[in-house]
Amino acid sequence: MLVDGERAWVTFEAPPIDTDDFPECGAAFVRERPDGFATETVGVADAKLVEQRPLVDFGVGWLETNR
């Protein structure tokens, strides 16, 4: 990190993060926005490919309503 224009090693306290409801939010996105993603094979796994802006916008709204 730059401190007064100089590289410095700094420590800080990270804010508390609660991600326990992210799976529920993701399931709601899949359920409510079936056109918002594509299911493809990546390597040997099925993956959901999602444009980030619509996902973030949905997540913000979902979290505001459900938290």
mmCIF file of the N, C-alpha and C atoms, coordinates in Angstrom:
data_MODEL
# 
_entry.id   MODEL 
# 
loop_
_atom_site.group_PDB 
_atom_site.id 
_atom_site.type_symbol 
_atom_site.label_atom_id 
_atom_site.label_alt_id 
_atom_site.label_comp_id 
_atom_site.label_asym_id 
_atom_site.label_entity_id 
_atom_site.label_seq_id 
_atom_site.pdbx_PDB_ins_code 
_atom_site.Cartn_x 
_atom_site.Cartn_y 
_atom_site.Cartn_z 
_atom_site.occupancy 
_atom_site.B_iso_or_equiv 
_atom_site.pdbx_formal_charge 
_atom_site.auth_seq_id 
_atom_site.auth_comp_id 
_atom_site.auth_asym_id 
_atom_site.auth_atom_id 
_atom_site.pdbx_PDB_model_num 
ATOM 1   N N  . MET A 1 1  ? 0.843   -1.147  0.000   1.00 0.00 ? 1  MET A N  1 
ATOM 2   C CA . MET A 1 1  ? 0.000   0.000   0.000   1.00 0.00 ? 1  MET A CA 1 
ATOM 3   C C  . MET A 1 1  ? 0.904   1.230   0.000   1.00 0.00 ? 1  MET A C  1 
ATOM 4   N N  . LEU A 1 2  ? 0.439   2.299   -0.633  1.00 0.00 ? 2  LEU A N  1 
ATOM 5   C CA . LEU A 1 2  ? 1.199   3.551   -0.610  1.00 0.00 ? 2  LEU A CA 1 
ATOM 6   C C  . LEU A 1 2  ? 0.765   4.395   0.581   1.00 0.00 ? 2  LEU A C  1 
ATOM 7   N N  . VAL A 1 3  ? 1.737   4.808   1.378   1.00 0.00 ? 3  VAL A N  1 
ATOM 8   C CA . VAL A 1 3  ? 1.498   5.708   2.505   1.00 0.00 ? 3  VAL A CA 1 
ATOM 9   C C  . VAL A 1 3  ? 2.408   6.902   2.306   1.00 0.00 ? 3  VAL A C  1 
ATOM 10  N N  . ASP A 1 4  ? 1.813   8.069   2.127   1.00 0.00 ? 4  ASP A N  1 
ATOM 11  C CA . ASP A 1 4  ? 2.579   9.288   1.847   1.00 0.00 ? 4  ASP A CA 1 
ATOM 12  C C  . ASP A 1 4  ? 3.501   9.090   0.650   1.00 0.00 ? 4  ASP A C  1 
ATOM 13  N N  . GLY A 1 5  ? 3.006   8.388   -0.364  1.00 0.00 ? 5  GLY A N  1 
ATOM 14  C CA . GLY A 1 5  ? 3.758   8.177   -1.586  1.00 0.00 ? 5  GLY A CA 1 
ATOM 15  C C  . GLY A 1 5  ? 4.805   7.081   -1.522  1.00 0.00 ? 5  GLY A C  1 
ATOM 16  N N  . GLU A 1 6  ? 4.925   6.393   -0.398  1.00 0.00 ? 6  GLU A N  1 
ATOM 17  C CA . GLU A 1 6  ? 5.918   5.333   -0.222  1.00 0.00 ? 6  GLU A CA 1 
ATOM 18  C C  . GLU A 1 6  ? 5.217   3.999   -0.006  1.00 0.00 ? 6  GLU A C  1 
ATOM 19  N N  . ARG A 1 7  ? 5.820   2.937   -0.558  1.00 0.00 ? 7  ARG A N  1 
ATOM 20  C CA . ARG A 1 7  ? 5.289   1.603   -0.307  1.00 0.00 ? 7  ARG A CA 1 
ATOM 21  C C  . ARG A 1 7  ? 5.493   1.242   1.154   1.00 0.00 ? 7  ARG A C  1 
ATOM 22  N N  . ALA A 1 8  ? 4.441   0.720   1.779   1.00 0.00 ? 8  ALA A N  1 
ATOM 23  C CA . ALA A 1 8  ? 4.535   0.356   3.193   1.00 0.00 ? 8  ALA A CA 1 
ATOM 24  C C  . ALA A 1 8  ? 3.690   -0.882  3.453   1.00 0.00 ? 8  ALA A C  1 
ATOM 25  N N  . TRP A 1 9  ? 4.155   -1.709  4.389   1.00 0.00 ? 9  TRP A N  1 
ATOM 26  C CA . TRP A 1 9  ? 3.398   -2.865  4.843   1.00 0.00 ? 9  TRP A CA 1 
ATOM 27  C C  . TRP A 1 9  ? 2.477   -2.362  5.952   1.00 0.00 ? 9  TRP A C  1 
ATOM 28  N N  . VAL A 1 10 ? 1.175   -2.528  5.778   1.00 0.00 ? 10 VAL A N  1 
ATOM 29  C CA . VAL A 1 10 ? 0.230   -2.038  6.777   1.00 0.00 ? 10 VAL A CA 1 
ATOM 30  C C  . VAL A 1 10 ? -0.695  -3.170  7.210   1.00 0.00 ? 10 VAL A C  1 
ATOM 31  N N  . THR A 1 11 ? -1.236  -3.049  8.387   1.00 0.00 ? 11 THR A N  1 
ATOM 32  C CA . THR A 1 11 ? -2.245  -3.991  8.862   1.00 0.00 ? 11 THR A CA 1 
ATOM 33  C C  . THR A 1 11 ? -3.541  -3.228  9.090   1.00 0.00 ? 11 THR A C  1 
ATOM 34  N N  . PHE A 1 12 ? -4.637  -3.939  9.003   1.00 0.00 ? 12 PHE A N  1 
ATOM 35  C CA . PHE A 1 12 ? -5.938  -3.321  9.224   1.00 0.00 ? 12 PHE A CA 1 
ATOM 36  C C  . PHE A 1 12 ? -6.917  -4.403  9.652   1.00 0.00 ? 12 PHE A C  1 
ATOM 37  N N  . GLU A 1 13 ? -8.012  -3.972  10.259  1.00 0.00 ? 13 GLU A N  1 
ATOM 38  C CA . GLU A 1 13 ? -9.068  -4.900  10.624  1.00 0.00 ? 13 GLU A CA 1 
ATOM 39  C C  . GLU A 1 13 ? -10.078 -4.942  9.495   1.00 0.00 ? 13 GLU A C  1 
ATOM 40  N N  . ALA A 1 14 ? -10.353 -6.137  9.014   1.00 0.00 ? 14 ALA A N  1 
ATOM 41  C CA . ALA A 1 14 ? -11.361 -6.295  7.969   1.00 0.00 ? 14 ALA A CA 1 
ATOM 42  C C  . ALA A 1 14 ? -12.747 -6.186  8.596   1.00 0.00 ? 14 ALA A C  1 
ATOM 43  N N  . PRO A 1 15 ? -13.676 -5.579  7.880   1.00 0.00 ? 15 PRO A N  1 
ATOM 44  C CA . PRO A 1 15 ? -15.038 -5.501  8.419   1.00 0.00 ? 15 PRO A CA 1 
ATOM 45  C C  . PRO A 1 15 ? -15.657 -6.896  8.467   1.00 0.00 ? 15 PRO A C  1 
ATOM 46  N N  . PRO A 1 16 ? -16.617 -7.101  9.353   1.00 0.00 ? 16 PRO A N  1 
ATOM 47  C CA . PRO A 1 16 ? -17.272 -8.410  9.398   1.00 0.00 ? 16 PRO A CA 1 
ATOM 48  C C  . PRO A 1 16 ? -18.014 -8.673  8.087   1.00 0.00 ? 16 PRO A C  1 
ATOM 49  N N  . ILE A 1 17 ? -17.907 -9.888  7.608   1.00 0.00 ? 17 ILE A N  1 
ATOM 50  C CA . ILE A 1 17 ? -18.543 -10.264 6.347   1.00 0.00 ? 17 ILE A CA 1 
ATOM 51  C C  . ILE A 1 17 ? -19.446 -11.459 6.603   1.00 0.00 ? 17 ILE A C  1 
ATOM 52  N N  . ASP A 1 18 ? -20.693 -11.353 6.164   1.00 0.00 ? 18 ASP A N  1 
ATOM 53  C CA . ASP A 1 18 ? -21.657 -12.438 6.340   1.00 0.00 ? 18 ASP A CA 1 
ATOM 54  C C  . ASP A 1 18 ? -22.105 -12.904 4.958   1.00 0.00 ? 18 ASP A C  1 
ATOM 55  N N  . THR A 1 19 ? -21.660 -14.078 4.566   1.00 0.00 ? 19 THR A N  1 
ATOM 56  C CA . THR A 1 19 ? -22.014 -14.618 3.248   1.00 0.00 ? 19 THR A CA 1 
ATOM 57  C C  . THR A 1 19 ? -22.950 -15.816 3.352   1.00 0.00 ? 19 THR A C  1 
ATOM 58  N N  . ASP A 1 20 ? -23.517 -16.036 4.540   1.00 0.00 ? 20 ASP A N  1 
ATOM 59  C CA . ASP A 1 20 ? -24.343 -17.227 4.747   1.00 0.00 ? 20 ASP A CA 1 
ATOM 60  C C  . ASP A 1 20 ? -25.540 -17.309 3.810   1.00 0.00 ? 20 ASP A C  1 
ATOM 61  N N  . ASP A 1 21 ? -26.087 -16.163 3.389   1.00 0.00 ? 21 ASP A N  1 
ATOM 62  C CA . ASP A 1 21 ? -27.273 -16.203 2.537   1.00 0.00 ? 21 ASP A CA 1 
ATOM 63  C C  . ASP A 1 21 ? -26.953 -16.092 1.041   1.00 0.00 ? 21 ASP A C  1 
ATOM 64  N N  . PHE A 1 22 ? -25.681 -16.107 0.658   1.00 0.00 ? 22 PHE A N  1 
ATOM 65  C CA . PHE A 1 22 ? -25.326 -16.040 -0.758  1.00 0.00 ? 22 PHE A CA 1 
ATOM 66  C C  . PHE A 1 22 ? -25.885 -17.207 -1.571  1.00 0.00 ? 22 PHE A C  1 
ATOM 67  N N  . PRO A 1 23 ? -25.854 -18.459 -1.062  1.00 0.00 ? 23 PRO A N  1 
ATOM 68  C CA . PRO A 1 23 ? -26.452 -19.548 -1.847  1.00 0.00 ? 23 PRO A CA 1 
ATOM 69  C C  . PRO A 1 23 ? -27.942 -19.322 -2.120  1.00 0.00 ? 23 PRO A C  1 
ATOM 70  N N  . GLU A 1 24 ? -28.668 -18.799 -1.127  1.00 0.00 ? 24 GLU A N  1 
ATOM 71  C CA . GLU A 1 24 ? -30.091 -18.517 -1.313  1.00 0.00 ? 24 GLU A CA 1 
ATOM 72  C C  . GLU A 1 24 ? -30.291 -17.407 -2.346  1.00 0.00 ? 24 GLU A C  1 
ATOM 73  N N  . CYS A 1 25 ? -29.444 -16.396 -2.302  1.00 0.00 ? 25 CYS A N  1 
ATOM 74  C CA . CYS A 1 25 ? -29.503 -15.304 -3.275  1.00 0.00 ? 25 CYS A CA 1 
ATOM 75  C C  . CYS A 1 25 ? -29.217 -15.830 -4.680  1.00 0.00 ? 25 CYS A C  1 
ATOM 76  N N  . GLY A 1 26 ? -28.203 -16.681 -4.811  1.00 0.00 ? 26 GLY A N  1 
ATOM 77  C CA . GLY A 1 26 ? -27.875 -17.268 -6.113  1.00 0.00 ? 26 GLY A CA 1 
ATOM 78  C C  . GLY A 1 26 ? -29.003 -18.121 -6.650  1.00 0.00 ? 26 GLY A C  1 
ATOM 79  N N  . ALA A 1 27 ? -29.639 -18.905 -5.783  1.00 0.00 ? 27 ALA A N  1 
ATOM 80  C CA . ALA A 1 27 ? -30.773 -19.734 -6.206  1.00 0.00 ? 27 ALA A CA 1 
ATOM 81  C C  . ALA A 1 27 ? -31.930 -18.859 -6.663  1.00 0.00 ? 27 ALA A C  1 
ATOM 82  N N  . ALA A 1 28 ? -32.145 -17.734 -5.983  1.00 0.00 ? 28 ALA A N  1 
ATOM 83  C CA . ALA A 1 28 ? -33.210 -16.811 -6.387  1.00 0.00 ? 28 ALA A CA 1 
ATOM 84  C C  . ALA A 1 28 ? -32.903 -16.217 -7.758  1.00 0.00 ? 28 ALA A C  1 
ATOM 85  N N  . PHE A 1 29 ? -31.643 -15.890 -8.021  1.00 0.00 ? 29 PHE A N  1 
ATOM 86  C CA . PHE A 1 29 ? -31.270 -15.361 -9.336  1.00 0.00 ? 29 PHE A CA 1 
ATOM 87  C C  . PHE A 1 29 ? -31.568 -16.379 -10.429 1.00 0.00 ? 29 PHE A C  1 
ATOM 88  N N  . VAL A 1 30 ? -31.182 -17.620 -10.206 1.00 0.00 ? 30 VAL A N  1 
ATOM 89  C CA . VAL A 1 30 ? -31.422 -18.683 -11.193 1.00 0.00 ? 30 VAL A CA 1 
ATOM 90  C C  . VAL A 1 30 ? -32.921 -18.860 -11.417 1.00 0.00 ? 30 VAL A C  1 
ATOM 91  N N  . ARG A 1 31 ? -33.688 -18.820 -10.343 1.00 0.00 ? 31 ARG A N  1 
ATOM 92  C CA . ARG A 1 31 ? -35.136 -19.018 -10.426 1.00 0.00 ? 31 ARG A CA 1 
ATOM 93  C C  . ARG A 1 31 ? -35.835 -17.832 -11.107 1.00 0.00 ? 31 ARG A C  1 
ATOM 94  N N  . GLU A 1 32 ? -35.448 -16.618 -10.738 1.00 0.00 ? 32 GLU A N  1 
ATOM 95  C CA . GLU A 1 32 ? -36.149 -15.426 -11.208 1.00 0.00 ? 32 GLU A CA 1 
ATOM 96  C C  . GLU A 1 32 ? -35.596 -14.856 -12.511 1.00 0.00 ? 32 GLU A C  1 
ATOM 97  N N  . ARG A 1 33 ? -34.377 -15.215 -12.871 1.00 0.00 ? 33 ARG A N  1 
ATOM 98  C CA . ARG A 1 33 ? -33.753 -14.695 -14.089 1.00 0.00 ? 33 ARG A CA 1 
ATOM 99  C C  . ARG A 1 33 ? -33.197 -15.833 -14.938 1.00 0.00 ? 33 ARG A C  1 
ATOM 100 N N  . PRO A 1 34 ? -34.063 -16.750 -15.410 1.00 0.00 ? 34 PRO A N  1 
ATOM 101 C CA . PRO A 1 34 ? -33.551 -17.886 -16.182 1.00 0.00 ? 34 PRO A CA 1 
ATOM 102 C C  . PRO A 1 34 ? -32.838 -17.466 -17.468 1.00 0.00 ? 34 PRO A C  1 
ATOM 103 N N  . ASP A 1 35 ? -33.096 -16.244 -17.933 1.00 0.00 ? 35 ASP A N  1 
ATOM 104 C CA . ASP A 1 35 ? -32.405 -15.733 -19.120 1.00 0.00 ? 35 ASP A CA 1 
ATOM 105 C C  . ASP A 1 35 ? -31.101 -15.021 -18.752 1.00 0.00 ? 35 ASP A C  1 
ATOM 106 N N  . GLY A 1 36 ? -30.758 -14.985 -17.454 1.00 0.00 ? 36 GLY A N  1 
ATOM 107 C CA . GLY A 1 36 ? -29.615 -14.214 -16.995 1.00 0.00 ? 36 GLY A CA 1 
ATOM 108 C C  . GLY A 1 36 ? -28.303 -14.965 -16.976 1.00 0.00 ? 36 GLY A C  1 
ATOM 109 N N  . PHE A 1 37 ? -28.302 -16.208 -17.446 1.00 0.00 ? 37 PHE A N  1 
ATOM 110 C CA . PHE A 1 37 ? -27.077 -16.998 -17.416 1.00 0.00 ? 37 PHE A CA 1 
ATOM 111 C C  . PHE A 1 37 ? -27.156 -18.086 -18.477 1.00 0.00 ? 37 PHE A C  1 
ATOM 112 N N  . ALA A 1 38 ? -26.018 -18.673 -18.768 1.00 0.00 ? 38 ALA A N  1 
ATOM 113 C CA . ALA A 1 38 ? -25.944 -19.829 -19.668 1.00 0.00 ? 38 ALA A CA 1 
ATOM 114 C C  . ALA A 1 38 ? -25.250 -20.951 -18.909 1.00 0.00 ? 38 ALA A C  1 
ATOM 115 N N  . THR A 1 39 ? -25.762 -22.165 -19.049 1.00 0.00 ? 39 THR A N  1 
ATOM 116 C CA . THR A 1 39 ? -25.114 -23.321 -18.437 1.00 0.00 ? 39 THR A CA 1 
ATOM 117 C C  . THR A 1 39 ? -24.254 -23.986 -19.498 1.00 0.00 ? 39 THR A C  1 
ATOM 118 N N  . GLU A 1 40 ? -22.971 -24.077 -19.236 1.00 0.00 ? 40 GLU A N  1 
ATOM 119 C CA . GLU A 1 40 ? -22.005 -24.643 -20.172 1.00 0.00 ? 40 GLU A CA 1 
ATOM 120 C C  . GLU A 1 40 ? -21.084 -25.600 -19.427 1.00 0.00 ? 40 GLU A C  1 
ATOM 121 N N  . THR A 1 41 ? -20.351 -26.398 -20.182 1.00 0.00 ? 41 THR A N  1 
ATOM 122 C CA . THR A 1 41 ? -19.343 -27.267 -19.592 1.00 0.00 ? 41 THR A CA 1 
ATOM 123 C C  . THR A 1 41 ? -18.002 -26.549 -19.631 1.00 0.00 ? 41 THR A C  1 
ATOM 124 N N  . VAL A 1 42 ? -17.360 -26.468 -18.484 1.00 0.00 ? 42 VAL A N  1 
ATOM 125 C CA . VAL A 1 42 ? -16.027 -25.881 -18.373 1.00 0.00 ? 42 VAL A CA 1 
ATOM 126 C C  . VAL A 1 42 ? -15.133 -26.977 -17.814 1.00 0.00 ? 42 VAL A C  1 
ATOM 127 N N  . GLY A 1 43 ? -14.221 -27.467 -18.635 1.00 0.00 ? 43 GLY A N  1 
ATOM 128 C CA . GLY A 1 43 ? -13.433 -28.633 -18.237 1.00 0.00 ? 43 GLY A CA 1 
ATOM 129 C C  . GLY A 1 43 ? -14.363 -29.825 -18.170 1.00 0.00 ? 43 GLY A C  1 
ATOM 130 N N  . VAL A 1 44 ? -14.511 -30.413 -16.998 1.00 0.00 ? 44 VAL A N  1 
ATOM 131 C CA . VAL A 1 44 ? -15.421 -31.547 -16.823 1.00 0.00 ? 44 VAL A CA 1 
ATOM 132 C C  . VAL A 1 44 ? -16.591 -31.184 -15.909 1.00 0.00 ? 44 VAL A C  1 
ATOM 133 N N  . ALA A 1 45 ? -16.785 -29.888 -15.646 1.00 0.00 ? 45 ALA A N  1 
ATOM 134 C CA . ALA A 1 45 ? -17.842 -29.457 -14.730 1.00 0.00 ? 45 ALA A CA 1 
ATOM 135 C C  . ALA A 1 45 ? -18.881 -28.619 -15.458 1.00 0.00 ? 45 ALA A C  1 
ATOM 136 N N  . ASP A 1 46 ? -20.124 -28.719 -15.009 1.00 0.00 ? 46 ASP A N  1 
ATOM 137 C CA . ASP A 1 46 ? -21.158 -27.810 -15.480 1.00 0.00 ? 46 ASP A CA 1 
ATOM 138 C C  . ASP A 1 46 ? -20.974 -26.483 -14.749 1.00 0.00 ? 46 ASP A C  1 
ATOM 139 N N  . ALA A 1 47 ? -21.081 -25.393 -15.480 1.00 0.00 ? 47 ALA A N  1 
ATOM 140 C CA . ALA A 1 47 ? -20.885 -24.071 -14.889 1.00 0.00 ? 47 ALA A CA 1 
ATOM 141 C C  . ALA A 1 47 ? -21.962 -23.129 -15.389 1.00 0.00 ? 47 ALA A C  1 
ATOM 142 N N  . LYS A 1 48 ? -22.335 -22.181 -14.555 1.00 0.00 ? 48 LYS A N  1 
ATOM 143 C CA . LYS A 1 48 ? -23.263 -21.133 -14.961 1.00 0.00 ? 48 LYS A CA 1 
ATOM 144 C C  . LYS A 1 48 ? -22.422 -19.906 -15.304 1.00 0.00 ? 48 LYS A C  1 
ATOM 145 N N  . LEU A 1 49 ? -22.540 -19.450 -16.526 1.00 0.00 ? 49 LEU A N  1 
ATOM 146 C CA . LEU A 1 49 ? -21.807 -18.276 -16.987 1.00 0.00 ? 49 LEU A CA 1 
ATOM 147 C C  . LEU A 1 49 ? -22.753 -17.085 -16.904 1.00 0.00 ? 49 LEU A C  1 
ATOM 148 N N  . VAL A 1 50 ? -22.335 -16.057 -16.174 1.00 0.00 ? 50 VAL A N  1 
ATOM 149 C CA . VAL A 1 50 ? -23.222 -14.951 -15.840 1.00 0.00 ? 50 VAL A CA 1 
ATOM 150 C C  . VAL A 1 50 ? -22.523 -13.631 -16.121 1.00 0.00 ? 50 VAL A C  1 
ATOM 151 N N  . GLU A 1 51 ? -23.250 -12.686 -16.728 1.00 0.00 ? 51 GLU A N  1 
ATOM 152 C CA . GLU A 1 51 ? -22.731 -11.326 -16.835 1.00 0.00 ? 51 GLU A CA 1 
ATOM 153 C C  . GLU A 1 51 ? -22.787 -10.711 -15.445 1.00 0.00 ? 51 GLU A C  1 
ATOM 154 N N  . GLN A 1 52 ? -21.717 -10.079 -15.029 1.00 0.00 ? 52 GLN A N  1 
ATOM 155 C CA . GLN A 1 52 ? -21.600 -9.621  -13.648 1.00 0.00 ? 52 GLN A CA 1 
ATOM 156 C C  . GLN A 1 52 ? -22.550 -8.483  -13.281 1.00 0.00 ? 52 GLN A C  1 
ATOM 157 N N  . ARG A 1 53 ? -22.732 -7.498  -14.146 1.00 0.00 ? 53 ARG A N  1 
ATOM 158 C CA . ARG A 1 53 ? -23.567 -6.344  -13.787 1.00 0.00 ? 53 ARG A CA 1 
ATOM 159 C C  . ARG A 1 53 ? -24.992 -6.771  -13.435 1.00 0.00 ? 53 ARG A C  1 
ATOM 160 N N  . PRO A 1 54 ? -25.682 -7.578  -14.271 1.00 0.00 ? 54 PRO A N  1 
ATOM 161 C CA . PRO A 1 54 ? -27.036 -7.999  -13.881 1.00 0.00 ? 54 PRO A CA 1 
ATOM 162 C C  . PRO A 1 54 ? -27.049 -8.814  -12.588 1.00 0.00 ? 54 PRO A C  1 
ATOM 163 N N  . LEU A 1 55 ? -26.031 -9.637  -12.380 1.00 0.00 ? 55 LEU A N  1 
ATOM 164 C CA . LEU A 1 55 ? -25.964 -10.440 -11.156 1.00 0.00 ? 55 LEU A CA 1 
ATOM 165 C C  . LEU A 1 55 ? -25.780 -9.550  -9.928  1.00 0.00 ? 55 LEU A C  1 
ATOM 166 N N  . VAL A 1 56 ? -24.890 -8.569  -10.022 1.00 0.00 ? 56 VAL A N  1 
ATOM 167 C CA . VAL A 1 56 ? -24.661 -7.653  -8.902  1.00 0.00 ? 56 VAL A CA 1 
ATOM 168 C C  . VAL A 1 56 ? -25.916 -6.834  -8.623  1.00 0.00 ? 56 VAL A C  1 
ATOM 169 N N  . ASP A 1 57 ? -26.544 -6.308  -9.670  1.00 0.00 ? 57 ASP A N  1 
ATOM 170 C CA . ASP A 1 57 ? -27.764 -5.521  -9.480  1.00 0.00 ? 57 ASP A CA 1 
ATOM 171 C C  . ASP A 1 57 ? -28.852 -6.355  -8.810  1.00 0.00 ? 57 ASP A C  1 
ATOM 172 N N  . PHE A 1 58 ? -29.019 -7.594  -9.257  1.00 0.00 ? 58 PHE A N  1 
ATOM 173 C CA . PHE A 1 58 ? -29.997 -8.487  -8.641  1.00 0.00 ? 58 PHE A CA 1 
ATOM 174 C C  . PHE A 1 58 ? -29.631 -8.731  -7.182  1.00 0.00 ? 58 PHE A C  1 
ATOM 175 N N  . GLY A 1 59 ? -28.370 -9.026  -6.924  1.00 0.00 ? 59 GLY A N  1 
ATOM 176 C CA . GLY A 1 59 ? -27.926 -9.314  -5.564  1.00 0.00 ? 59 GLY A CA 1 
ATOM 177 C C  . GLY A 1 59 ? -28.149 -8.147  -4.616  1.00 0.00 ? 59 GLY A C  1 
ATOM 178 N N  . VAL A 1 60 ? -27.877 -6.935  -5.069  1.00 0.00 ? 60 VAL A N  1 
ATOM 179 C CA . VAL A 1 60 ? -28.100 -5.756  -4.230  1.00 0.00 ? 60 VAL A CA 1 
ATOM 180 C C  . VAL A 1 60 ? -29.573 -5.662  -3.858  1.00 0.00 ? 60 VAL A C  1 
ATOM 181 N N  . GLY A 1 61 ? -30.449 -5.787  -4.853  1.00 0.00 ? 61 GLY A N  1 
ATOM 182 C CA . GLY A 1 61 ? -31.887 -5.724  -4.579  1.00 0.00 ? 61 GLY A CA 1 
ATOM 183 C C  . GLY A 1 61 ? -32.345 -6.840  -3.662  1.00 0.00 ? 61 GLY A C  1 
ATOM 184 N N  . TRP A 1 62 ? -31.839 -8.040  -3.913  1.00 0.00 ? 62 TRP A N  1 
ATOM 185 C CA . TRP A 1 62 ? -32.233 -9.196  -3.098  1.00 0.00 ? 62 TRP A CA 1 
ATOM 186 C C  . TRP A 1 62 ? -31.791 -9.008  -1.655  1.00 0.00 ? 62 TRP A C  1 
ATOM 187 N N  . LEU A 1 63 ? -30.555 -8.561  -1.463  1.00 0.00 ? 63 LEU A N  1 
ATOM 188 C CA . LEU A 1 63 ? -30.049 -8.362  -0.107  1.00 0.00 ? 63 LEU A CA 1 
ATOM 189 C C  . LEU A 1 63 ? -30.803 -7.249  0.617   1.00 0.00 ? 63 LEU A C  1 
ATOM 190 N N  . GLU A 1 64 ? -31.138 -6.179  -0.085  1.00 0.00 ? 64 GLU A N  1 
ATOM 191 C CA . GLU A 1 64 ? -31.901 -5.095  0.545   1.00 0.00 ? 64 GLU A CA 1 
ATOM 192 C C  . GLU A 1 64 ? -33.273 -5.580  1.002   1.00 0.00 ? 64 GLU A C  1 
ATOM 193 N N  . THR A 1 65 ? -33.867 -6.494  0.252   1.00 0.00 ? 65 THR A N  1 
ATOM 194 C CA . THR A 1 65 ? -35.194 -7.017  0.593   1.00 0.00 ? 65 THR A CA 1 
ATOM 195 C C  . THR A 1 65 ? -35.133 -8.102  1.657   1.00 0.00 ? 65 THR A C  1 
ATOM 196 N N  . ASN A 1 66 ? -34.106 -8.935  1.624   1.00 0.00 ? 66 ASN A N  1 
ATOM 197 C CA . ASN A 1 66 ? -34.081 -10.136 2.456   1.00 0.00 ? 66 ASN A CA 1 
ATOM 198 C C  . ASN A 1 66 ? -33.169 -10.071 3.676   1.00 0.00 ? 66 ASN A C  1 
ATOM 199 N N  . ARG A 1 67 ? -32.439 -9.015  3.834   1.00 0.00 ? 67 ARG A N  1 
ATOM 200 C CA . ARG A 1 67 ? -31.582 -8.908  5.035   1.00 0.00 ? 67 ARG A CA 1 
ATOM 201 C C  . ARG A 1 67 ? -32.181 -7.941  6.014   1.00 0.00 ? 67 ARG A C  1 
# 
